[in-house]
Each structure stands twice: as structure tokens, then as C-alpha cells.
Amino acid sequence: MSYAVPPTRTAAVVRQLRNEIVSGELPPGTLIKDAELAARLGVSITPVREAIAQLSVEGLIDIAPNRTRHVTKVTQKNALELIDVMGVLACAGFEWGVENLTETHLDTLRQRQKEFVEALAGGNVLAAGAAGADFSTTVILASGNRELQSMVDLVVARTMRILAMSAESNLWSTWIEGHDAILELLEAGDRQGAVARYKQIYVDYRAKVEQELFTDD
């Protein structure tokens, strides 16, 4: 899978910090300091501040009234709410796009699923998350509604950060099994069955997150 090179220093810093937050390298509650980040990343203060502002909009960094910044802390409530929102948006896009899928789209879905599974097997959580998200993106973009896709991207980034799943997490199986089932249904021409199976992924995923990640709450 290829990735676009960020066009600006700010975009590069945004991508780097987002990856560090999503992967858990910067844990929830971590204090964000402009000067330290700028020195570590080899850039000036300006792109760091612009990146922090962008990640604040995405919900990955909290900016307190006194202007201190921390990586957003995890709660059961906001994790489950994000999954609910992600499900509503993504399922709408999937339903709108599924009737427009071509054989080329199906080839892309097969390839993204292959990349998804291979990335997890190799322990590359970021690549797995990107490939898994691209599976849904392929269908959502077939709807022609790019505004919806931009909203889904935002919620997915926040959800991935909050869950910070390792490659060994049992939560990935919900998506792998769901994607495999969806591909079988699409290949059989059962598009409404594929929509129903996609919606079921979110039901199963939410239940697993609530049970496995928040049992001590």
C-alpha cells in the first residue's frame, strides 16, 4: 500500500503525532510541550503549534483553559459513543455506496483485506488500521459523498487512538471475519446481505469493546 508524502511540515508533524497517539506511544494524559516536540521532530515551533491545533479539533489532544495540552484521556463513555457515531456514519455510507460497486471495487476490497491481515500478522498496527479503514472507504466513496467520508475519517482516527489495540488484540477478529463475510456476500451478488453484515460488525465490535476493555470500570 502506498502513502502520500505530506505536502507541508505541519502535515508531517500532524501525521507523526497522530501515529504516536494512535499507536499508544504517547499514552492518554501525556503532557504536550511545544519546544520539546519541535526539538525532537527537528522543526520550528510554528508547525508544532499548528499540528496541535489540528489534533485538538480531531479530539486527540485536549487543550485546557490554562493552555496546557494533554493527549486525550480514555473513558468508557467516550469510547462507546465514538463507536456509535462511527457506526451510524460508516453504515450510511456503506449502504449508499454498495449498489455502485464494480468488479474493480471488489478487487480493491480483496486487496485491502489481504493487506489488513498481513499487516496484523507482521505486528504493524498502523498499517493494519489503514488497510481496514480503506476497506470501508472504498465502499463509502462509491456513494459519491466525500463529505461523509471526511467525517468518517475523523471519527475513525479518534476511535483508533482511544482503543490503541495491539496486533494481538482479539478485537481485530471482528473486522477480519466481517470483511471476509462481506466479500463472500458481494461476490454472490447479495448486496443487501453485505450491508446487513457490515452493520453487524459494529454491533459485535461495540459489545467486545465494552466487555474486554472496560471490565474493571
Rosetta silent file (secondary structure, phi, psi, omega in degrees, C-alpha in Angstrom):
SEQUENCE: MSYAVPPTRTAAVVRQLRNEIVSGELPPGTLIKDAELAARLGVSITPVREAIAQLSVEGLIDIAPNRTRHVTKVTQKNALELIDVMGVLACAGFEWGVENLTETHLDTLRQRQKEFVEALAGGNVLAAGAAGADFSTTVILASGNRELQSMVDLVVARTMRILAMSAESNLWSTWIEGHDAILELLEAGDRQGAVARYKQIYVDYRAKVEQELFTDD
SCORE:     score description
SCORE:     0.000 S_00000001
   1 L     0.000  134.604 -179.525    0.000    0.000    0.000 S_00000001
   2 L   -98.436  152.252 -179.809    1.396    3.435   -0.887 S_00000001
   3 L  -126.832  139.250  179.875    1.101    6.549    1.250 S_00000001
   4 L   -72.143  141.557  176.241    1.136   10.178    0.126 S_00000001
   5 L   -77.678  128.497 -179.715    4.033   12.306    1.329 S_00000001
   6 L   -57.788  136.387 -174.751    2.698   15.201    3.472 S_00000001
   7 L   -77.452  -17.976 -176.710    2.994   18.459    1.487 S_00000001
   8 L  -135.472  164.613  176.367    3.991   20.682    4.437 S_00000001
   9 H   -62.798  -38.357  178.883    5.918   20.477    7.715 S_00000001
  10 H   -60.920  -45.640  179.379    2.665   20.954    9.599 S_00000001
  11 H   -62.392  -37.281  178.642    1.078   17.998    7.784 S_00000001
  12 H   -66.032  -41.353  178.686    4.158   15.896    8.525 S_00000001
  13 H   -67.280  -41.418  177.420    4.006   16.780   12.230 S_00000001
  14 H   -57.411  -47.785 -178.451    0.257   16.070   12.324 S_00000001
  15 H   -63.520  -43.139 -179.074    0.831   12.633   10.802 S_00000001
  16 H   -63.596  -48.435 -179.358    3.720   11.826   13.146 S_00000001
  17 H   -65.927  -40.450  178.906    1.877   12.900   16.303 S_00000001
  18 H   -60.484  -44.388  179.298   -1.340   11.212   15.212 S_00000001
  19 H   -62.281  -40.924 -179.722    0.551    7.955   14.635 S_00000001
  20 H   -66.833  -35.039  179.118    2.255    8.206   18.032 S_00000001
  21 H   -74.074  -45.644 -178.800   -1.092    8.831   19.745 S_00000001
  22 H   -62.589  -38.958 -177.637   -2.973    6.121   17.840 S_00000001
  23 H   -77.484  -13.261 -178.306   -0.237    3.559   18.493 S_00000001
  24 L    90.277    0.535  177.569   -0.123    4.394   22.200 S_00000001
  25 L   -61.173  -35.579  170.021    3.460    5.637   22.044 S_00000001
  26 L  -106.114   97.997 -174.299    2.069    8.847   23.540 S_00000001
  27 L   -68.878  160.733  175.267   -0.330    7.481   26.191 S_00000001
  28 L   -53.690  136.682  179.424   -3.508    9.238   27.345 S_00000001
  29 L    92.438   -9.286 -179.580   -2.710   12.091   29.715 S_00000001
  30 L   -61.668  130.840  177.369    0.766   12.760   28.275 S_00000001
  31 E   -74.309  130.316 -179.627    1.708   16.445   28.589 S_00000001
  32 E  -101.153  120.578  179.888    2.445   18.007   25.182 S_00000001
  33 L  -116.997  123.862 -175.678    5.226   20.629   25.172 S_00000001
  34 H   -53.349  -53.958 -173.073    5.847   22.699   22.032 S_00000001
  35 H   -63.230  -41.786 -179.752    9.594   23.184   22.453 S_00000001
  36 H   -64.440  -43.081  178.902   10.307   19.556   23.284 S_00000001
  37 H   -64.233  -44.423 -179.339    8.295   18.324   20.307 S_00000001
  38 H   -59.682  -43.544  179.908    9.911   20.817   17.955 S_00000001
  39 H   -65.716  -42.390 -178.060   13.385   19.746   19.063 S_00000001
  40 H   -67.027  -37.949 -176.857   12.576   16.046   18.787 S_00000001
  41 H   -91.002   -7.528  177.148   11.000   16.347   15.341 S_00000001
  42 L    72.365   35.842  178.837   13.545   18.827   14.016 S_00000001
  43 L  -131.219  173.974  178.017   11.064   21.564   13.121 S_00000001
  44 L   -80.846  173.142 -179.673   10.209   25.049   14.344 S_00000001
  45 H   -64.119  -36.504 -173.238    7.552   25.847   16.940 S_00000001
  46 H   -57.113  -53.164  179.647    5.015   27.060   14.356 S_00000001
  47 H   -64.552  -28.157  177.057    4.217   23.722   12.625 S_00000001
  48 H   -66.155  -46.195  179.782    4.102   22.034   16.046 S_00000001
  49 H   -64.733  -39.618  178.297    1.514   24.518   17.308 S_00000001
  50 H   -65.759  -37.910  178.892   -0.491   24.214   14.103 S_00000001
  51 H   -67.069  -41.113  178.604   -0.386   20.415   14.372 S_00000001
  52 H   -62.132  -41.025  178.353   -1.537   20.514   17.995 S_00000001
  53 H   -62.076  -41.283  179.173   -4.453   22.735   16.987 S_00000001
  54 H   -65.388  -43.584 -178.756   -5.428   20.256   14.256 S_00000001
  55 H   -71.107  -24.177  173.021   -5.212   17.265   16.580 S_00000001
  56 H   -67.219  -42.437  176.702   -7.284   19.150   19.132 S_00000001
  57 H   -60.533  -37.011 -179.388  -10.027   19.510   16.509 S_00000001
  58 L   -75.727   -9.532  179.264   -9.763   15.758   15.900 S_00000001
  59 L    85.404   11.702 -178.509  -10.235   15.133   19.625 S_00000001
  60 L   -90.662  -22.601  178.414   -6.814   13.548   20.101 S_00000001
  61 E  -128.183  132.899  176.361   -5.359   16.374   22.216 S_00000001
  62 E   -96.139  131.840  175.970   -7.152   18.291   24.983 S_00000001
  63 E  -110.154  114.938 -177.294   -6.307   21.977   25.440 S_00000001
  64 L   -77.409  163.507  178.075   -7.106   23.190   28.961 S_00000001
  65 L   -55.823  -30.145  178.537   -8.228   26.760   29.787 S_00000001
  66 L   -85.238    7.839  175.191   -4.690   27.487   31.034 S_00000001
  67 L    78.657    3.653  172.832   -3.410   26.382   27.586 S_00000001
  68 L   -72.230  148.627 -176.023   -1.696   23.203   28.789 S_00000001
  69 E  -123.026  135.402  178.341   -2.149   20.347   26.325 S_00000001
  70 E  -134.450  150.847  170.518   -2.501   16.630   27.055 S_00000001
  71 E   -62.565  132.290 -174.884   -3.230   13.554   24.983 S_00000001
  72 L   -55.927  133.004 -179.653   -6.954   12.954   25.428 S_00000001
  73 L   -80.833  154.012 -176.078   -7.773   10.566   28.252 S_00000001
  74 L   -93.578  134.593  168.946   -9.859    7.445   27.714 S_00000001
  75 L  -132.239  155.610  177.294  -13.260    6.826   29.281 S_00000001
  76 H   -59.227  -41.902 -175.423  -15.751    4.062   28.627 S_00000001
  77 H   -60.669  -49.873 -175.689  -18.396    6.633   27.761 S_00000001
  78 H   -74.140  -27.493  176.347  -16.471    8.439   25.015 S_00000001
  79 H   -63.981  -48.631 -178.168  -15.100    5.189   23.558 S_00000001
  80 H   -70.030  -35.063  176.958  -18.564    3.697   23.140 S_00000001
  81 H   -64.268  -39.907  178.451  -20.044    6.979   21.933 S_00000001
  82 H   -64.558  -41.307  177.641  -17.365    7.204   19.237 S_00000001
  83 H   -62.349  -40.566  178.504  -18.084    3.655   18.098 S_00000001
  84 H   -62.116  -44.886 -179.784  -21.802    4.504   17.920 S_00000001
  85 H   -66.254  -44.448  178.672  -21.132    7.622   15.837 S_00000001
  86 H   -58.737  -41.131 -179.810  -18.662    5.796   13.611 S_00000001
  87 H   -64.167  -44.863 -179.755  -21.208    3.053   13.065 S_00000001
  88 H   -60.422  -48.398 -176.788  -24.021    5.425   12.089 S_00000001
  89 H   -67.722  -50.015 -176.226  -21.848    7.349    9.617 S_00000001
  90 H   -66.645  -39.007 -179.910  -19.989    4.405    8.107 S_00000001
  91 H   -66.783  -36.480  175.843  -23.078    2.214    7.793 S_00000001
  92 H   -62.934  -47.204 -179.965  -24.944    5.003    5.998 S_00000001
  93 H   -63.543  -40.048  179.420  -22.063    5.448    3.572 S_00000001
  94 H   -62.922  -44.186 -179.560  -21.718    1.703    3.044 S_00000001
  95 H   -64.892  -38.579  179.666  -25.416    1.359    2.301 S_00000001
  96 H   -70.294  -32.228 -174.026  -25.323    4.286   -0.140 S_00000001
  97 H   -91.817  -21.006 -169.796  -22.247    3.026   -1.933 S_00000001
  98 H   -61.890  -34.131 -178.686  -22.789   -0.716   -2.127 S_00000001
  99 H   -72.413  -14.381 -178.826  -25.068   -0.603   -5.175 S_00000001
 100 H   -97.047    2.816 -177.012  -22.406    1.298   -7.128 S_00000001
 101 L   -69.680  138.384  176.824  -19.634   -1.247   -6.624 S_00000001
 102 L  -111.224  177.592  177.289  -17.936   -2.613   -9.714 S_00000001
 103 H   -63.360  -31.890  176.554  -15.599   -5.560  -10.176 S_00000001
 104 H   -63.609  -41.429  176.453  -12.722   -3.093   -9.837 S_00000001
 105 H   -61.264  -43.262 -179.462  -14.051   -2.079   -6.440 S_00000001
 106 H   -63.130  -38.004  176.329  -14.285   -5.736   -5.399 S_00000001
 107 H   -61.411  -40.640  178.932  -10.665   -6.271   -6.454 S_00000001
 108 H   -64.779  -41.813  178.795   -9.691   -3.314   -4.248 S_00000001
 109 H   -61.710  -42.467  178.307  -11.649   -4.751   -1.315 S_00000001
 110 H   -61.875  -42.524 -179.111   -9.883   -8.095   -1.683 S_00000001
 111 H   -65.845  -42.564 -179.746   -6.511   -6.355   -1.789 S_00000001
 112 H   -65.528  -38.759  178.099   -7.238   -4.204    1.266 S_00000001
 113 H   -64.671  -40.533  177.903   -8.390   -7.250    3.232 S_00000001
 114 H   -61.488  -44.999  178.888   -5.188   -9.080    2.275 S_00000001
 115 H   -64.076  -38.237  179.247   -3.100   -6.076    3.414 S_00000001
 116 H   -58.725  -53.830 -177.265   -5.130   -5.865    6.620 S_00000001
 117 H   -64.794  -42.964 -178.589   -4.478   -9.486    7.584 S_00000001
 118 H   -65.973  -38.622  179.375   -0.810   -9.385    6.537 S_00000001
 119 H   -64.612  -41.786  178.069   -0.139   -6.181    8.490 S_00000001
 120 H   -64.377  -41.633  179.471   -1.606   -7.688   11.649 S_00000001
 121 H   -61.701  -31.940  179.252    0.432  -10.853   11.160 S_00000001
 122 L   -88.087    0.377  178.572    3.523   -8.649   10.895 S_00000001
 123 L    77.904   13.782 -178.395    2.601   -6.675   14.019 S_00000001
 124 L   -94.868   90.364 -174.813    2.123   -3.408   12.103 S_00000001
 125 H   -66.023  -40.083 -178.655   -0.941   -1.931   13.782 S_00000001
 126 H   -63.705  -43.871  178.507   -0.873    1.385   11.908 S_00000001
 127 H   -66.205  -37.751  178.385   -0.763   -0.310    8.501 S_00000001
 128 H   -64.142  -44.958  179.243   -3.492   -2.727    9.591 S_00000001
 129 H   -61.611  -39.820  179.749   -5.708    0.125   10.756 S_00000001
 130 H   -66.454  -43.987 -179.956   -5.173    1.989    7.478 S_00000001
 131 H   -66.452  -41.089  178.518   -5.952   -1.069    5.347 S_00000001
 132 H   -63.663  -41.399  178.085   -9.014   -1.933    7.422 S_00000001
 133 H   -66.112  -37.561  179.974  -10.306    1.631    7.165 S_00000001
 134 H   -65.201  -26.614  175.920   -9.651    1.638    3.409 S_00000001
 135 H   -58.645  -50.381  179.138  -11.914   -1.404    3.060 S_00000001
 136 H   -68.737  -39.743 -178.698  -14.850    0.704    4.243 S_00000001
 137 H   -57.396  -39.885 -179.468  -13.606    3.807    2.436 S_00000001
 138 H   -56.749  -41.602 -179.043  -13.731    2.010   -0.911 S_00000001
 139 H   -76.888  -43.088 -177.841  -17.462    1.387   -0.490 S_00000001
 140 H   -61.933  -42.421  179.926  -18.289    4.744    1.082 S_00000001
 141 H   -66.762  -24.721  176.767  -16.550    6.670   -1.708 S_00000001
 142 H   -65.531  -18.115  176.639  -18.573    4.674   -4.262 S_00000001
 143 L   -73.663  -19.499 -178.118  -21.572    6.591   -2.878 S_00000001
 144 L    84.966    2.163 -176.788  -20.023    9.794   -4.227 S_00000001
 145 L  -100.160   90.400 -177.654  -20.395   11.548   -0.868 S_00000001
 146 H   -74.371  -26.561  177.041  -16.911   12.793    0.025 S_00000001
 147 H   -63.522  -40.839  178.114  -18.170   14.980    2.863 S_00000001
 148 H   -63.498  -42.595 -179.195  -19.410   11.875    4.629 S_00000001
 149 H   -61.501  -38.904  179.516  -16.064   10.165    4.128 S_00000001
 150 H   -63.678  -35.546  178.045  -14.204   13.090    5.705 S_00000001
 151 H   -70.608  -39.855  177.501  -16.425   12.796    8.779 S_00000001
 152 H   -62.791  -42.923  179.615  -15.871    9.038    8.975 S_00000001
 153 H   -56.865  -42.694 -178.344  -12.091    9.570    8.734 S_00000001
 154 H   -63.244  -46.415 -177.874  -12.193   11.939   11.689 S_00000001
 155 H   -70.070  -37.208  178.170  -14.152    9.573   13.923 S_00000001
 156 H   -61.254  -44.019  179.786  -12.058    6.548   12.904 S_00000001
 157 H   -59.714  -43.357  179.965   -8.833    8.366   13.880 S_00000001
 158 H   -67.613  -40.047 -178.650  -10.245    9.218   17.297 S_00000001
 159 H   -67.043  -42.838  178.756  -11.607    5.717   17.853 S_00000001
 160 H   -60.719  -39.742 -179.815   -8.315    4.056   16.896 S_00000001
 161 H   -65.682  -43.720 -177.363   -6.462    6.291   19.321 S_00000001
 162 H   -65.451  -40.451 -177.748   -8.833    5.578   22.164 S_00000001
 163 H   -79.344  -33.031  177.616   -8.725    1.808   21.698 S_00000001
 164 L    41.674   55.707 -175.571   -4.950    1.684   20.954 S_00000001
 165 L   -75.474  139.429  172.772   -5.226   -2.016   20.058 S_00000001
 166 L   -80.324  168.194  179.963   -2.126   -4.157   19.830 S_00000001
 167 L   -64.173  -22.935 -177.772   -1.667   -6.530   16.892 S_00000001
 168 L   -88.938   -2.737 -175.863   -2.632   -9.386   19.230 S_00000001
 169 L   -60.623  137.734  177.987   -5.932   -7.814   20.303 S_00000001
 170 L   -69.577  -15.371 -178.434   -8.959  -10.060   19.928 S_00000001
 171 L   -65.844  -28.776 -178.881  -10.941   -7.054   18.716 S_00000001
 172 H   -62.422  -30.054 -175.807   -9.393   -7.275   15.239 S_00000001
 173 H   -60.663  -30.938  178.255  -11.114  -10.627   14.615 S_00000001
 174 H   -59.171  -41.660 -178.816  -14.495   -8.894   14.447 S_00000001
 175 H   -76.485  -41.918 -179.562  -13.307   -6.905   11.435 S_00000001
 176 H   -61.398  -49.561  180.000  -11.402   -9.703    9.730 S_00000001
 177 H   -65.210  -39.411  179.191  -14.311  -12.122    9.951 S_00000001
 178 H   -64.570  -44.146  178.720  -16.800   -9.414    8.998 S_00000001
 179 H   -63.842  -41.533  178.141  -14.837   -8.338    5.927 S_00000001
 180 H   -59.959  -44.063 -179.639  -14.452  -11.945    4.783 S_00000001
 181 H   -65.498  -39.690  179.460  -18.201  -12.489    5.103 S_00000001
 182 H   -63.604  -43.086  178.885  -18.965   -9.236    3.270 S_00000001
 183 H   -61.073  -42.167  178.271  -16.693  -10.204    0.383 S_00000001
 184 H   -61.688  -42.735 -179.796  -18.435  -13.570    0.065 S_00000001
 185 H   -66.675  -41.976  178.911  -21.853  -11.897    0.007 S_00000001
 186 H   -65.158  -41.513  179.241  -20.763   -9.297   -2.555 S_00000001
 187 H   -65.655  -26.288  177.626  -19.215  -11.953   -4.775 S_00000001
 188 L   -86.762   -3.063  179.022  -22.511  -13.866   -4.581 S_00000001
 189 L    85.521    8.158 -178.303  -24.406  -10.722   -5.618 S_00000001
 190 L   -94.521   82.025 -175.277  -26.147  -10.298   -2.259 S_00000001
 191 H   -73.734  -36.013  177.548  -25.540   -6.602   -1.692 S_00000001
 192 H   -70.079  -32.525  174.417  -28.246   -6.101    0.909 S_00000001
 193 H   -65.170  -36.137  177.877  -26.866   -9.072    2.794 S_00000001
 194 H   -66.010  -38.581  177.710  -23.475   -7.381    2.703 S_00000001
 195 H   -63.279  -45.344 -179.811  -24.996   -4.209    4.178 S_00000001
 196 H   -61.959  -39.999 -179.246  -26.619   -6.199    6.979 S_00000001
 197 H   -69.368  -35.280  177.643  -23.330   -7.985    7.713 S_00000001
 198 H   -64.551  -43.918  177.904  -21.451   -4.664    7.772 S_00000001
 199 H   -61.706  -36.400 -179.493  -23.917   -3.262   10.312 S_00000001
 200 H   -65.762  -29.390  177.399  -23.485   -6.373   12.430 S_00000001
 201 H   -55.651  -44.448 -176.956  -19.733   -5.693   12.660 S_00000001
 202 H   -69.279  -35.016  176.234  -20.445   -2.558   14.677 S_00000001
 203 H   -63.510  -47.801 -178.591  -22.877   -4.341   16.983 S_00000001
 204 H   -67.720  -40.894 -178.207  -20.320   -7.079   17.689 S_00000001
 205 H   -63.671  -45.269  179.799  -17.417   -4.650   17.930 S_00000001
 206 H   -60.495  -44.042 -179.309  -19.169   -2.416   20.450 S_00000001
 207 H   -63.097  -40.470  179.621  -20.061   -5.393   22.631 S_00000001
 208 H   -67.626  -42.391  179.331  -16.482   -6.673   22.564 S_00000001
 209 H   -60.843  -45.284 -178.984  -15.006   -3.270   23.390 S_00000001
 210 H   -63.694  -39.568 -176.785  -17.375   -2.864   26.329 S_00000001
 211 H   -77.568  -42.972 -170.753  -16.661   -6.361   27.616 S_00000001
 212 H   -90.876  -29.864 -175.694  -12.913   -6.648   27.020 S_00000001
 213 H   -99.876  -17.103 -174.282  -11.581   -3.127   27.544 S_00000001
 214 L  -128.411   29.442 -176.894  -13.793   -1.838   30.325 S_00000001
 215 L   -67.614  -22.743 -178.408  -14.494   -4.841   32.541 S_00000001
 216 L   -93.927   -2.311 -177.170  -12.910   -3.095   35.537 S_00000001
 217 L   -71.117    0.000    0.000  -14.846    0.190   35.181 S_00000001
